[in-house]
Amino acid sequence: MKLFPAKMSQFFRSIGLFFSHYPKTRNLLVTGLLFFFLFISIDTLFPVPQPAGYSQIIQDSTGKPLFAFLSRDDKWRMKTELSEISDQL
């Protein structure tokens, strides 16, 4: 019983012949795949922490805050510009 049909077997044989004639290409491809899977596994094991979101602020038509809600991690994080913060702090 054959594992692959004849056309697939011929396809894999031609790929093997190609890489046997061009070993630098094979080495480059293997190295690239190795680094790709290494990167994916490191990214899966040690993901980059996502920044915490800001608190949602409800404003009126003039921009005056009416109500504010806590962020997802129950912290008060309100987005402000540096010019909005007083120098006395």
N, CA, C and O atoms as a Tinker XYZ file with bonds, in Angstrom:
   356  protein
     1  N      0.839000   -1.178000    0.000000    73     2
     2  CA     0.000000    0.000000    0.000000    64     1     3
     3  C      0.885000    1.242000    0.000000    63     2     4     5
     4  O      1.788000    1.372000    0.826000    81     3
     5  N      0.617000    2.153000   -0.935000    73     3     6
     6  CA     1.408000    3.372000   -1.043000    64     5     7
     7  C      0.854000    4.443000   -0.118000    63     6     8     9
     8  O     -0.356000    4.581000    0.060000    81     7
     9  N      1.772000    5.188000    0.458000    73     7    10
    10  CA     1.380000    6.247000    1.378000    64     9    11
    11  C      0.879000    7.475000    0.622000    63    10    12    13
    12  O     -0.090000    8.106000    1.046000    81    11
    13  N      1.522000    7.819000   -0.484000    73    11    14
    14  CA     1.140000    8.968000   -1.299000    64    13    15
    15  C      0.802000    8.497000   -2.704000    63    14    16    17
    16  O      1.347000    7.491000   -3.157000    81    15
    17  N     -0.080000    9.193000   -3.402000    73    15    18
    18  CA    -0.312000    8.875000   -4.813000    64    17    19
    19  C      0.957000    9.121000   -5.633000    63    18    20    21
    20  O      1.891000    9.772000   -5.165000    81    19
    21  N      0.982000    8.602000   -6.842000    73    19    22
    22  CA     2.183000    8.677000   -7.684000    64    21    23
    23  C      2.600000   10.123000   -7.943000    63    22    24    25
    24  O      3.790000   10.438000   -7.919000    81    23
    25  N      1.631000   11.001000   -8.191000    73    23    26
    26  CA     1.986000   12.398000   -8.485000    64    25    27
    27  C      2.588000   13.079000   -7.260000    63    26    28    29
    28  O      3.539000   13.850000   -7.381000    81    27
    29  N      2.038000   12.796000   -6.089000    73    27    30
    30  CA     2.584000   13.387000   -4.868000    64    29    31
    31  C      3.982000   12.855000   -4.589000    63    30    32    33
    32  O      4.866000   13.599000   -4.167000    81    31
    33  N      4.174000   11.572000   -4.826000    73    31    34
    34  CA     5.482000   10.964000   -4.618000    64    33    35
    35  C      6.515000   11.601000   -5.547000    63    34    36    37
    36  O      7.641000   11.883000   -5.138000    81    35
    37  N      6.124000   11.821000   -6.789000    73    35    38
    38  CA     7.018000   12.464000   -7.749000    64    37    39
    39  C      7.311000   13.900000   -7.324000    63    38    40    41
    40  O      8.435000   14.377000   -7.479000    81    39
    41  N      6.316000   14.583000   -6.796000    73    39    42
    42  CA     6.498000   15.953000   -6.326000    64    41    43
    43  C      7.530000   15.999000   -5.194000    63    42    44    45
    44  O      8.450000   16.817000   -5.225000    81    43
    45  N      7.378000   15.127000   -4.202000    73    43    46
    46  CA     8.327000   15.102000   -3.087000    64    45    47
    47  C      9.723000   14.698000   -3.550000    63    46    48    49
    48  O     10.718000   15.190000   -3.018000    81    47
    49  N      9.803000   13.828000   -4.513000    73    47    50
    50  CA    11.096000   13.415000   -5.052000    64    49    51
    51  C     11.773000   14.593000   -5.747000    63    50    52    53
    52  O     12.981000   14.782000   -5.608000    81    51
    53  N     10.998000   15.391000   -6.499000    73    51    54
    54  CA    11.585000   16.545000   -7.189000    64    53    55
    55  C     12.046000   17.605000   -6.194000    63    54    56    57
    56  O     13.056000   18.271000   -6.418000    81    55
    57  N     11.311000   17.762000   -5.097000    73    55    58
    58  CA    11.749000   18.710000   -4.055000    64    57    59
    59  C     13.044000   18.217000   -3.430000    63    58    60    61
    60  O     13.960000   19.003000   -3.189000    81    59
    61  N     13.121000   16.912000   -3.167000    73    59    62
    62  CA    14.348000   16.348000   -2.605000    64    61    63
    63  C     15.533000   16.525000   -3.530000    63    62    64    65
    64  O     16.636000   16.821000   -3.072000    81    63
    65  N     15.318000   16.347000   -4.841000    73    63    66
    66  CA    16.399000   16.559000   -5.805000    64    65    67
    67  C     16.830000   18.020000   -5.842000    63    66    68    69
    68  O     18.019000   18.324000   -5.941000    81    67
    69  N     15.850000   18.926000   -5.761000    73    67    70
    70  CA    16.172000   20.354000   -5.778000    64    69    71
    71  C     17.075000   20.705000   -4.598000    63    70    72    73
    72  O     18.099000   21.368000   -4.768000    81    71
    73  N     16.689000   20.256000   -3.398000    73    71    74
    74  CA    17.472000   20.596000   -2.218000    64    73    75
    75  C     18.802000   19.852000   -2.171000    63    74    76    77
    76  O     19.741000   20.322000   -1.529000    81    75
    77  N     18.904000   18.712000   -2.830000    73    75    78
    78  CA    20.194000   18.029000   -2.847000    64    77    79
    79  C     21.177000   18.753000   -3.770000    63    78    80    81
    80  O     22.388000   18.680000   -3.559000    81    79
    81  N     20.667000   19.452000   -4.790000    73    79    82
    82  CA    21.535000   20.222000   -5.686000    64    81    83
    83  C     21.889000   21.591000   -5.101000    63    82    84    85
    84  O     22.911000   22.176000   -5.460000    81    83
    85  N     21.051000   22.095000   -4.209000    73    83    86
    86  CA    21.272000   23.423000   -3.628000    64    85    87
    87  C     21.282000   23.311000   -2.101000    63    86    88    89
    88  O     20.285000   23.639000   -1.458000    81    87
    89  N     22.382000   22.859000   -1.516000    73    87    90
    90  CA    22.409000   22.665000   -0.055000    64    89    91
    91  C     22.336000   23.977000    0.729000    63    90    92    93
    92  O     21.832000   23.986000    1.852000    81    91
    93  N     22.828000   25.089000    0.160000    73    91    94
    94  CA    22.747000   26.367000    0.877000    64    93    95
    95  C     21.292000   26.806000    1.018000    63    94    96    97
    96  O     20.893000   27.346000    2.051000    81    95
    97  N     20.509000   26.571000   -0.025000    73    95    98
    98  CA    19.092000   26.910000    0.026000    64    97    99
    99  C     18.393000   26.053000    1.071000    63    98   100   101
   100  O     17.563000   26.549000    1.832000    81    99
   101  N     18.728000   24.769000    1.108000    73    99   102
   102  CA    18.133000   23.873000    2.098000    64   101   103
   103  C     18.505000   24.328000    3.509000    63   102   104   105
   104  O     17.647000   24.392000    4.389000    81   103
   105  N     19.778000   24.640000    3.719000    73   103   106
   106  CA    20.216000   25.089000    5.043000    64   105   107
   107  C     19.535000   26.399000    5.445000    63   106   108   109
   108  O     19.154000   26.581000    6.601000    81   107
   109  N     19.388000   27.303000    4.482000    73   107   110
   110  CA    18.720000   28.571000    4.758000    64   109   111
   111  C     17.252000   28.344000    5.115000    63   110   112   113
   112  O     16.730000   28.971000    6.036000    81   111
   113  N     16.599000   27.459000    4.393000    73   111   114
   114  CA    15.197000   27.163000    4.663000    64   113   115
   115  C     15.035000   26.496000    6.030000    63   114   116   117
   116  O     14.139000   26.861000    6.790000    81   115
   117  N     15.871000   25.547000    6.340000    73   115   118
   118  CA    15.795000   24.866000    7.632000    64   117   119
   119  C     16.085000   25.844000    8.763000    63   118   120   121
   120  O     15.405000   25.812000    9.788000    81   119
   121  N     17.070000   26.701000    8.600000    73   119   122
   122  CA    17.396000   27.697000    9.623000    64   121   123
   123  C     16.242000   28.680000    9.804000    63   122   124   125
   124  O     15.889000   29.027000   10.931000    81   123
   125  N     15.662000   29.121000    8.708000    73   123   126
   126  CA    14.522000   30.040000    8.784000    64   125   127
   127  C     13.332000   29.413000    9.485000    63   126   128   129
   128  O     12.695000   30.054000   10.321000    81   127
   129  N     13.026000   28.163000    9.154000    73   127   130
   130  CA    11.918000   27.474000    9.817000    64   129   131
   131  C     12.203000   27.261000   11.298000    63   130   132   133
   132  O     11.304000   27.378000   12.131000    81   131
   133  N     13.446000   26.950000   11.624000    73   131   134
   134  CA    13.826000   26.760000   13.017000    64   133   135
   135  C     13.637000   28.055000   13.814000    63   134   136   137
   136  O     13.078000   28.031000   14.911000    81   135
   137  N     14.095000   29.173000   13.270000    73   135   138
   138  CA    13.921000   30.452000   13.954000    64   137   139
   139  C     12.448000   30.838000   14.051000    63   138   140   141
   140  O     12.022000   31.408000   15.056000    81   139
   141  N     11.668000   30.534000   13.018000    73   139   142
   142  CA    10.238000   30.838000   13.040000    64   141   143
   143  C      9.549000   30.076000   14.164000    63   142   144   145
   144  O      8.809000   30.668000   14.950000    81   143
   145  N      9.784000   28.769000   14.249000    73   143   146
   146  CA     9.140000   27.978000   15.295000    64   145   147
   147  C      9.688000   28.327000   16.681000    63   146   148   149
   148  O      8.958000   28.249000   17.669000    81   147
   149  N     10.942000   28.703000   16.761000    73   147   150
   150  CA    11.511000   29.151000   18.029000    64   149   151
   151  C     10.837000   30.442000   18.483000    63   150   152   153
   152  O     10.489000   30.583000   19.655000    81   151
   153  N     10.652000   31.380000   17.561000    73   151   154
   154  CA     9.979000   32.640000   17.876000    64   153   155
   155  C      8.539000   32.400000   18.322000    63   154   156   157
   156  O      8.087000   32.986000   19.305000    81   155
   157  N      7.818000   31.541000   17.602000    73   155   158
   158  CA     6.425000   31.258000   17.943000    64   157   159
   159  C      6.329000   30.598000   19.318000    63   158   160   161
   160  O      5.448000   30.934000   20.110000    81   159
   161  N      7.235000   29.658000   19.601000    73   159   162
   162  CA     7.172000   28.980000   20.900000    64   161   163
   163  C      7.545000   29.930000   22.044000    63   162   164   165
   164  O      6.929000   29.871000   23.108000    81   163
   165  N      8.532000   30.798000   21.850000    73   163   166
   166  CA     8.887000   31.771000   22.894000    64   165   167
   167  C      7.752000   32.769000   23.088000    63   166   168   169
   168  O      7.450000   33.152000   24.218000    81   167
   169  N      7.124000   33.192000   21.996000    73   167   170
   170  CA     6.011000   34.127000   22.095000    64   169   171
   171  C      4.815000   33.484000   22.796000    63   170   172   173
   172  O      4.076000   34.163000   23.509000    81   171
   173  N      4.624000   32.191000   22.599000    73   171   174
   174  CA     3.528000   31.495000   23.266000    64   173   175
   175  C      3.819000   31.300000   24.753000    63   174   176   177
   176  O      2.931000   31.468000   25.589000    81   175
   177  N      5.054000   30.948000   25.080000    73   175   178
   178  CA     5.403000   30.714000   26.474000    64   177   179
   179  C      5.511000   31.999000   27.290000    63   178   180   181
   180  O      5.113000   32.031000   28.454000    81   179
   181  N      6.046000   33.055000   26.688000    73   179   182
   182  CA     6.251000   34.326000   27.379000    64   181   183
   183  C      5.622000   35.457000   26.568000    63   182   184   185
   184  O      6.340000   36.210000   25.911000    81   183
   185  N      4.295000   35.590000   26.601000    73   183   186
   186  CA     3.657000   36.628000   25.780000    64   185   187
   187  C      3.968000   38.029000   26.293000    63   186   188   189
   188  O      4.222000   38.226000   27.481000    81   187
   189  N      3.946000   38.978000   25.400000    73   187   190
   190  CA     4.165000   40.376000   25.759000    64   189   191
   191  C      2.913000   40.872000   26.480000    63   190   192   193
   192  O      1.807000   40.714000   25.962000    81   191
   193  N      3.063000   41.465000   27.657000    73   191   194
   194  CA     1.869000   41.927000   28.382000    64   193   195
   195  C      1.175000   43.061000   27.627000    63   194   196   197
   196  O      1.817000   43.965000   27.093000    81   195
   197  N     -0.134000   42.983000   27.602000    73   195   198
   198  CA    -0.916000   44.009000   26.927000    64   197   199
   199  C     -1.081000   45.200000   27.867000    63   198   200   201
   200  O     -1.265000   45.012000   29.070000    81   199
   201  N     -1.020000   46.412000   27.343000    73   199   202
   202  CA    -1.188000   47.580000   28.215000    64   201   203
   203  C     -2.613000   47.624000   28.771000    63   202   204   205
   204  O     -3.569000   47.235000   28.100000    81   203
   205  N     -2.728000   48.094000   29.983000    73   203   206
   206  CA    -4.043000   48.198000   30.610000    64   205   207
   207  C     -4.838000   49.309000   29.939000    63   206   208   209
   208  O     -4.282000   50.328000   29.530000    81   207
   209  N     -6.122000   49.102000   29.833000    73   207   210
   210  CA    -6.979000   50.098000   29.210000    64   209   211
   211  C     -7.270000   51.257000   30.148000    63   210   212   213
   212  O     -7.051000   51.168000   31.356000    81   211
   213  N     -7.758000   52.325000   29.584000    73   211   214
   214  CA    -8.104000   53.500000   30.369000    64   213   215
   215  C     -9.519000   53.373000   30.902000    63   214   216   217
   216  O    -10.316000   52.577000   30.404000    81   215
   217  N     -9.820000   54.163000   31.914000    73   215   218
   218  CA   -11.185000   54.237000   32.442000    64   217   219
   219  C    -12.068000   54.926000   31.420000    63   218   220   221
   220  O    -11.629000   55.818000   30.695000    81   219
   221  N    -13.312000   54.499000   31.375000    73   219   222
   222  CA   -14.258000   55.129000   30.455000    64   221   223
   223  C    -14.834000   56.364000   31.132000    63   222   224   225
   224  O    -15.289000   56.301000   32.274000    81   223
   225  N    -14.812000   57.491000   30.416000    73   223   226
   226  CA   -15.296000   58.761000   30.961000    64   225   227
   227  C    -16.450000   59.255000   30.097000    63   226   228   229
   228  O    -16.321000   59.369000   28.878000    81   227
   229  N    -17.568000   59.544000   30.734000    73   227   230
   230  CA   -18.740000   60.086000   30.042000    64   229   231
   231  C    -18.673000   61.602000   30.171000    63   230   232   233
   232  O    -18.559000   62.135000   31.275000    81   231
   233  N    -18.745000   62.300000   29.022000    73   231   234
   234  CA   -18.639000   63.766000   29.006000    64   233   235
   235  C    -19.905000   64.365000   28.422000    63   234   236   237
   236  O    -20.632000   63.727000   27.660000    81   235
   237  N    -20.148000   65.621000   28.806000    73   235   238
   238  CA   -21.271000   66.322000   28.195000    64   237   239
   239  C    -20.815000   66.964000   26.885000    63   238   240   241
   240  O    -19.688000   66.742000   26.441000    81   239
   241  N    -21.672000   67.741000   26.282000    73   239   242
   242  CA   -21.359000   68.326000   24.971000    64   241   243
   243  C    -20.227000   69.342000   25.027000    63   242   244   245
   244  O    -19.614000   69.624000   23.998000    81   243
   245  N    -19.931000   69.902000   26.198000    73   243   246
   246  CA   -18.842000   70.869000   26.316000    64   245   247
   247  C    -17.512000   70.208000   26.675000    63   246   248   249
   248  O    -16.479000   70.877000   26.699000    81   247
   249  N    -17.526000   68.898000   26.957000    73   247   250
   250  CA   -16.305000   68.194000   27.296000    64   249   251
   251  C    -16.094000   68.043000   28.786000    63   250   252   253
   252  O    -15.067000   67.516000   29.213000    81   251
   253  N    -17.054000   68.499000   29.597000    73   251   254
   254  CA   -16.947000   68.386000   31.053000    64   253   255
   255  C    -17.290000   66.947000   31.463000    63   254   256   257
   256  O    -18.312000   66.413000   31.030000    81   255
   257  N    -16.446000   66.312000   32.293000    73   255   258
   258  CA   -16.741000   64.926000   32.696000    64   257   259
   259  C    -18.003000   64.847000   33.555000    63   258   260   261
   260  O    -18.168000   65.606000   34.511000    81   259
   261  N    -18.885000   63.921000   33.199000    73   259   262
   262  CA   -20.102000   63.708000   33.979000    64   261   263
   263  C    -19.967000   62.491000   34.892000    63   262   264   265
   264  O    -20.409000   62.518000   36.041000    81   263
   265  N    -19.357000   61.430000   34.378000    73   263   266
   266  CA   -19.237000   60.192000   35.137000    64   265   267
   267  C    -18.036000   59.425000   34.624000    63   266   268   269
   268  O    -17.682000   59.523000   33.449000    81   267
   269  N    -17.404000   58.655000   35.514000    73   267   270
   270  CA   -16.246000   57.844000   35.120000    64   269   271
   271  C    -16.409000   56.434000   35.674000    63   270   272   273
   272  O    -16.967000   56.242000   36.755000    81   271
   273  N    -15.922000   55.455000   34.931000    73   271   274
   274  CA   -15.960000   54.056000   35.343000    64   273   275
   275  C    -14.536000   53.551000   35.537000    63   274   276   277
   276  O    -13.599000   54.061000   34.924000    81   275
   277  N    -14.382000   52.549000   36.392000    73   275   278
   278  CA   -13.077000   51.932000   36.597000    64   277   279
   279  C    -12.637000   51.197000   35.329000    63   278   280   281
   280  O    -13.462000   50.788000   34.512000    81   279
   281  N    -11.315000   51.039000   35.185000    73   279   282
   282  CA   -10.804000   50.251000   34.059000    64   281   283
   283  C    -11.056000   48.770000   34.324000    63   282   284   285
   284  O    -11.599000   48.419000   35.372000    81   283
   285  N    -10.674000   47.902000   33.400000    73   283   286
   286  CA   -10.946000   46.471000   33.528000    64   285   287
   287  C    -10.254000   45.845000   34.736000    63   286   288   289
   288  O    -10.743000   44.859000   35.287000    81   287
   289  N     -9.128000   46.403000   35.146000    73   287   290
   290  CA    -8.430000   45.857000   36.319000    64   289   291
   291  C     -8.738000   46.671000   37.582000    63   290   292   293
   292  O     -7.954000   46.668000   38.531000    81   291
   293  N     -9.867000   47.357000   37.589000    73   291   294
   294  CA   -10.358000   48.114000   38.746000    64   293   295
   295  C     -9.386000   49.185000   39.215000    63   294   296   297
   296  O     -9.138000   49.320000   40.413000    81   295
   297  N     -8.841000   49.938000   38.287000    73   295   298
   298  CA    -7.956000   51.068000   38.593000    64   297   299
   299  C     -8.522000   52.320000   37.920000    63   298   300   301
   300  O     -9.215000   52.240000   36.905000    81   299
   301  N     -8.210000   53.476000   38.510000    73   299   302
   302  CA    -8.603000   54.733000   37.887000    64   301   303
   303  C     -7.496000   55.162000   36.938000    63   302   304   305
   304  O     -6.480000   55.701000   37.378000    81   303
   305  N     -7.670000   54.936000   35.672000    73   303   306
   306  CA    -6.687000   55.336000   34.654000    64   305   307
   307  C     -7.385000   56.248000   33.651000    63   306   308   309
   308  O     -8.132000   55.798000   32.782000    81   307
   309  N     -7.120000   57.523000   33.798000    73   307   310
   310  CA    -7.752000   58.489000   32.905000    64   309   311
   311  C     -6.698000   59.100000   32.000000    63   310   312   313
   312  O     -5.676000   59.604000   32.464000    81   311
   313  N     -6.960000   59.048000   30.719000    73   311   314
   314  CA    -5.998000   59.550000   29.743000    64   313   315
   315  C     -5.962000   61.070000   29.809000    63   314   316   317
   316  O     -6.987000   61.736000   29.660000    81   315
   317  N     -4.772000   61.606000   30.033000    73   315   318
   318  CA    -4.586000   63.061000   30.081000    64   317   319
   319  C     -3.329000   63.428000   29.304000    63   318   320   321
   320  O     -2.423000   62.613000   29.130000    81   319
   321  N     -3.297000   64.630000   28.857000    73   319   322
   322  CA    -2.117000   65.167000   28.199000    64   321   323
   323  C     -1.201000   65.757000   29.271000    63   322   324   325
   324  O     -1.662000   66.103000   30.358000    81   323
   325  N      0.069000   65.870000   28.975000    73   323   326
   326  CA     1.030000   66.415000   29.936000    64   325   327
   327  C      0.703000   67.859000   30.293000    63   326   328   329
   328  O      0.953000   68.300000   31.415000    81   327
   329  N      0.146000   68.589000   29.337000    73   327   330
   330  CA    -0.188000   70.004000   29.607000    64   329   331
   331  C     -1.373000   70.135000   30.550000    63   330   332   333
   332  O     -1.566000   71.202000   31.133000    81   331
   333  N     -2.184000   69.076000   30.722000    73   331   334
   334  CA    -3.343000   69.125000   31.616000    64   333   335
   335  C     -2.969000   68.886000   33.092000    63   334   336   337
   336  O     -3.784000   69.146000   33.978000    81   335
   337  N     -1.767000   68.404000   33.360000    73   335   338
   338  CA    -1.326000   68.102000   34.717000    64   337   339
   339  C     -0.653000   69.337000   35.297000    63   338   340   341
   340  O      0.212000   69.943000   34.665000    81   339
   341  N     -1.066000   69.705000   36.521000    73   339   342
   342  CA    -0.507000   70.933000   37.105000    64   341   343
   343  C      0.941000   70.700000   37.546000    63   342   344   345
   344  O      1.346000   69.571000   37.822000    81   343
   345  N      1.694000   71.765000   37.604000    73   343   346
   346  CA     3.094000   71.702000   38.016000    64   345   347
   347  C      3.236000   71.455000   39.514000    63   346   348   349
   348  O      4.303000   71.042000   39.968000    81   347
   349  N      2.205000   71.693000   40.273000    73   347   350
   350  CA     2.263000   71.540000   41.720000    64   349   351
   351  C      2.267000   70.068000   42.145000    63   350   352   353
   352  O      2.599000   69.767000   43.291000    81   351
   353  N      1.915000   69.173000   41.274000    73   351   354
   354  CA     1.942000   67.759000   41.632000    64   353   355
   355  C      3.365000   67.280000   41.644000    63   354   356
   356  O      3.620000   66.108000   41.923000    81   355
